[in-house]
Amino acid sequence: WCYFMVVFTNPGAVPENWRHAAEGDGMYANNSSTISNNVATDCVNPPSTSEEQGHAPRYCSRCQNGKPPRCHHCSICDRCVLKMDHHCVWVVNCVGARNYKYFLLFLVGLEHSLGN
């Protein structure tokens, strides 16, 4: 069950028109769409923004889009993934914000079945 959930759950892609909020807000937001159901609050209110540290907002040159914190571009899937850990060849999908839990449960179940 966990294997199928990792494979078929979207890892958390960034919307195409995602942009950083105004510098005076002190928080990130997107234009008209939510980032994802499970991680919208994590990306909207990060503990320390890049603007507060004096850095320019991050931008993905491949997607031509803004990048939220802890977002990385997967060259295999050709998309930006929220809280990307890695692209797993076992599940043929990225492991990110929305399917990380299922990936860990899959590994624990795999270890348990091989350990006995």
C-alpha positions as CSV (number, residue, x, y, z in Angstrom):
1,W,0.0,0.0,0.0
2,C,2.8,2.5,0.9
3,Y,4.7,1.7,-2.3
4,F,1.6,2.6,-4.4
5,M,1.0,5.7,-2.4
6,V,4.6,6.9,-3.0
7,V,4.4,6.1,-6.7
8,F,1.0,7.7,-7.4
9,T,1.1,10.7,-5.0
10,N,2.2,14.0,-6.4
11,P,5.4,15.0,-4.4
12,G,4.3,18.6,-4.3
13,A,4.9,20.6,-7.5
14,V,5.2,24.4,-7.5
15,P,2.4,26.2,-9.4
16,E,3.5,27.9,-12.6
17,N,2.7,31.5,-11.5
18,W,4.1,31.3,-8.0
19,R,5.8,34.5,-6.9
20,H,7.3,35.9,-3.7
21,A,5.0,38.4,-1.8
22,A,6.0,42.1,-1.5
23,E,9.0,42.7,0.6
24,G,7.0,44.6,3.2
25,D,4.8,41.6,4.0
26,G,7.7,39.5,5.3
27,M,6.1,36.3,4.1
28,Y,5.8,34.2,0.9
29,A,2.6,33.8,-1.1
30,N,1.4,32.8,-4.5
31,N,-0.8,34.7,-7.0
32,S,-4.1,32.8,-7.2
33,S,-3.4,29.2,-6.3
34,T,-2.4,27.3,-3.3
35,I,0.9,25.4,-3.4
36,S,-0.5,22.1,-2.1
37,N,-3.1,21.0,0.5
38,N,-0.6,19.6,3.0
39,V,2.3,22.0,2.8
40,A,0.8,25.4,2.1
41,T,1.3,26.7,5.6
42,D,4.9,25.5,5.6
43,C,5.8,27.5,2.5
44,V,3.6,30.6,3.3
45,N,5.2,31.3,6.7
46,P,8.8,30.2,6.7
47,P,10.9,30.9,9.8
48,S,13.3,33.2,8.0
49,T,12.8,34.5,4.5
50,S,15.6,35.2,2.0
51,E,14.5,38.9,1.9
52,E,15.2,39.2,5.7
53,Q,18.7,37.8,5.2
54,G,19.4,40.3,2.4
55,H,19.3,37.8,-0.5
56,A,17.2,38.1,-3.6
57,P,14.2,35.8,-4.0
58,R,15.1,32.5,-5.5
59,Y,14.3,31.8,-9.2
60,C,14.5,28.6,-11.2
61,S,16.1,29.1,-14.5
62,R,14.8,25.9,-16.0
63,C,11.1,26.4,-15.0
64,Q,11.3,30.2,-15.4
65,N,9.4,30.4,-12.1
66,G,9.9,31.6,-8.5
67,K,11.1,29.0,-6.0
68,P,9.8,28.6,-2.5
69,P,12.2,27.7,0.4
70,R,13.5,24.1,0.2
71,C,12.3,23.7,-3.3
72,H,14.6,22.0,-5.9
73,H,14.4,21.3,-9.6
74,C,14.4,17.6,-10.6
75,S,16.2,17.1,-13.9
76,I,14.5,13.7,-14.4
77,C,10.9,14.9,-13.8
78,D,11.7,18.4,-15.3
79,R,9.8,20.2,-12.5
80,C,10.3,22.0,-9.2
81,V,9.4,19.9,-6.2
82,L,8.5,21.3,-2.7
83,K,10.8,20.0,0.0
84,M,12.5,17.7,-2.5
85,D,14.6,14.9,-0.9
86,H,15.6,12.9,-4.0
87,H,14.3,11.3,-7.2
88,C,14.0,7.6,-6.3
89,V,14.5,5.1,-9.1
90,W,12.7,2.4,-7.1
91,V,9.4,4.3,-7.1
92,V,10.1,6.3,-10.4
93,N,9.0,9.5,-8.7
94,C,10.5,12.3,-6.6
95,V,10.3,12.0,-2.9
96,G,9.0,15.4,-1.7
97,A,6.6,17.1,0.7
98,R,3.5,15.2,0.0
99,N,4.8,11.7,-0.4
100,Y,7.7,11.6,2.0
101,K,5.7,9.9,4.8
102,Y,4.7,7.1,2.4
103,F,8.3,6.7,1.3
104,L,9.5,6.3,4.9
105,L,6.7,3.8,5.7
106,F,7.6,1.9,2.6
107,L,11.3,1.6,3.7
108,V,10.3,0.6,7.3
109,G,8.0,-2.1,5.9
110,L,10.6,-3.3,3.5
111,E,13.2,-3.5,6.3
112,H,10.7,-5.3,8.5
113,S,9.8,-7.9,5.8
114,L,13.5,-8.5,5.0
115,G,14.5,-8.6,8.7
116,N,12.3,-11.6,9.6
